[in-house]
Amino acid sequence: MTDTTAPTLRDLVFTTDSVQVTDELAAFEGLLPDMPDDVERHAALLERLPPLLDLRERALFHAQEYQRFLTLADADPSALEYMVDIGNALALLSHAGEIAMLLVPPASPEDHFARAMLAKERGEQYRKGDGVHDAKLMERALRRSFADSHPRLVIGARVPRGMEEAAQRFSGAVLPQSGAGDSTPPEVYHLDHGMALEAWFDDPPDLALLLDEVRTLFASVEAWSQAEPPSPFWYGARRGALILAYARLCRIGLWPARSSDDLIVKMEVERLISERAADPDPMRAAVEIALGVGRRIAKQSGRFVTVLGGVEL
């Protein structure tokens, strides 16, 4: 059971249960089905992507846990030094969920409602001056990555009929509980999982390997496009592959650089997305948002690298 009574970080009681921490973007990797045909395999990813409201709920949960972490840290700042990575992990999980919402195309009426609500929420935040990311970047990221026949939904003062439950879920009035689902990642993780969160944050993905995988996937998409005759799954495979590739690029962006090599990889990502002007611009904007988040996390501690050759990046 989650301990909500601890007055400071030092008073938290961490669970010793074995917990596998996985962020939303990394979880996309496990959605690819086991199929012999690589084109059909990536096309099938589209049908396996999570509903946007599931992503929203988990992102909100982790954002709330991060705010709780900050509140407890304010009560005892001396504990922050050796527990800061719990907060870093929760922040990264929340941002990964928000960015996943930008990459996953709506596939149901509830998904379209969630995207419209997200656009409305972000618009109100930036008009009030409360936006976290660059306003132009967020505007780009909220556009449609792929054309579809669904008319663009604009949410007014009233919730559309039939979307009352979806509105409650989007607002955070109903949030998932740890272990309430099928217990397969991604789950929701709270402060009681502090030891697992620290271990996860201290074991980052290999950023260079992720970039190599992205380049390989882009090369595959190019090869699929030139096949004669084209595969009947070609269009869906391109969409699925782009979502997976940009999820990997966003992961590179989110994780703070721990070495000069990591920083070079991030520079390569910036160069790559600037060169791929034919890719959906909202996806490219999502990567820029992720890079900004990773940069902010890195600037919090001397453990991370933000300067290369005397130039701050």
RACOR-V980413 format. One record per backbone hydrogen bond with DSSP energy under -0.5 kcal/mol. CO is the residue of the C=O (numbers start at 1). NH is the residue of the N-H. If there is no record, write none. Layout:
co=CO nh=NH
co=CO nh=NH
//
This chain:
co=2 nh=4
co=8 nh=11
co=9 nh=12
co=12 nh=14
co=17 nh=19
co=19 nh=21
co=23 nh=27
co=24 nh=28
co=25 nh=28
co=26 nh=29
co=27 nh=30
co=28 nh=31
co=29 nh=32
co=33 nh=35
co=36 nh=38
co=37 nh=41
co=38 nh=42
co=39 nh=43
co=40 nh=44
co=41 nh=33
co=41 nh=45
co=43 nh=46
co=44 nh=47
co=45 nh=48
co=45 nh=49
co=46 nh=49
co=51 nh=54
co=51 nh=55
co=52 nh=56
co=53 nh=57
co=54 nh=58
co=55 nh=59
co=56 nh=60
co=57 nh=61
co=58 nh=62
co=59 nh=63
co=60 nh=64
co=61 nh=65
co=62 nh=66
co=63 nh=67
co=64 nh=68
co=65 nh=69
co=66 nh=70
co=67 nh=71
co=68 nh=72
co=69 nh=73
co=70 nh=74
co=71 nh=75
co=72 nh=9
co=72 nh=76
co=73 nh=76
co=76 nh=79
co=77 nh=80
co=77 nh=81
co=79 nh=83
co=80 nh=83
co=80 nh=84
co=83 nh=86
co=83 nh=87
co=84 nh=88
co=85 nh=89
co=86 nh=90
co=87 nh=91
co=88 nh=92
co=89 nh=93
co=90 nh=94
co=91 nh=95
co=92 nh=96
co=93 nh=97
co=94 nh=98
co=95 nh=99
co=96 nh=100
co=97 nh=101
co=98 nh=102
co=99 nh=102
co=99 nh=103
co=100 nh=104
co=108 nh=112
co=109 nh=113
co=110 nh=114
co=111 nh=115
co=112 nh=116
co=113 nh=117
co=114 nh=118
co=115 nh=119
co=116 nh=120
co=117 nh=121
co=118 nh=122
co=119 nh=123
co=120 nh=124
co=121 nh=125
co=122 nh=126
co=123 nh=127
co=124 nh=128
co=125 nh=130
co=125 nh=131
co=126 nh=129
co=134 nh=138
co=135 nh=139
co=136 nh=140
co=137 nh=141
co=138 nh=142
co=140 nh=143
co=154 nh=156
co=158 nh=156
co=160 nh=163
co=163 nh=167
co=164 nh=168
co=165 nh=169
co=166 nh=170
co=167 nh=171
co=168 nh=172
co=168 nh=173
co=168 nh=174
co=169 nh=172
co=177 nh=180
co=190 nh=193
co=191 nh=194
co=192 nh=15
co=193 nh=197
co=194 nh=198
co=195 nh=199
co=196 nh=200
co=197 nh=201
co=198 nh=202
co=200 nh=203
co=205 nh=207
co=206 nh=210
co=207 nh=211
co=208 nh=212
co=209 nh=213
co=210 nh=214
co=211 nh=215
co=212 nh=216
co=213 nh=217
co=214 nh=218
co=215 nh=219
co=216 nh=220
co=217 nh=221
co=218 nh=222
co=219 nh=223
co=220 nh=224
co=221 nh=225
co=222 nh=226
co=223 nh=226
co=224 nh=227
co=231 nh=234
co=233 nh=237
co=234 nh=238
co=235 nh=239
co=236 nh=240
co=237 nh=241
co=238 nh=242
co=239 nh=243
co=240 nh=244
co=241 nh=245
co=242 nh=246
co=243 nh=247
co=244 nh=248
co=245 nh=249
co=246 nh=250
co=247 nh=251
co=248 nh=252
co=249 nh=253
co=250 nh=254
co=251 nh=255
co=257 nh=305
co=259 nh=263
co=260 nh=264
co=261 nh=265
co=262 nh=266
co=263 nh=267
co=264 nh=268
co=265 nh=269
co=266 nh=270
co=267 nh=271
co=268 nh=272
co=269 nh=273
co=270 nh=274
co=271 nh=275
co=272 nh=276
co=275 nh=277
co=276 nh=279
co=280 nh=283
co=280 nh=284
co=281 nh=285
co=282 nh=286
co=283 nh=287
co=284 nh=288
co=285 nh=289
co=286 nh=290
co=287 nh=291
co=288 nh=292
co=289 nh=293
co=290 nh=294
co=291 nh=295
co=292 nh=296
co=293 nh=297
co=294 nh=298
co=295 nh=299
co=297 nh=300
co=298 nh=301
co=301 nh=304
co=304 nh=306
co=306 nh=313
co=308 nh=311
co=311 nh=308
//
